[in-house]
Amino acid sequence: MGYRSEVVFAIAPPLVDKFLAVMAASDEVRDLIKYNELRKEGIRFNHYNEGDIVVNLDGIKWYGEFEEVKKIKEFFDEVHTIDNDENIRFIRIGEDPQDQEVMGYYEEDQLYIPSPGICW
């Protein structure tokens, strides 16, 4: 079964092209975040503002050694070091509610952890 997480991230318009390049270079990333109509999860465009991207994934094995997870984490780590974090928001919460990662400030009022879940 494995350890599962809930992951939601948002990318503001100034960084969307950079994230789309990550998607274009990796079939694994595209497969991971493609929209699933039945589960109402995956990538969505223009969710908070015109031109932005929001991705929600529930019950996912978010392991750093998985190639698709590594690519997404590399994107956020790179942006985090060069940007002031106003253009990204990343939240992951594991099965243990104390296991949380939060990065960035984009749409912080809309995308947050009220505990024990993610609101968006």
Buried (B, 14 or more C-beta within 10 A) or exposed (E): EEEEBBBBBBBBBBBBEBBEEBBEEBEBBBEBBEEEEEEEBBBBEEBBEEEBBBBBBBEBEBEEEBEBBBBBBEBBEEBBEEBEBEBBBBBBBBEEEEEBBBBBBBBBEEBBBEEEEBEB
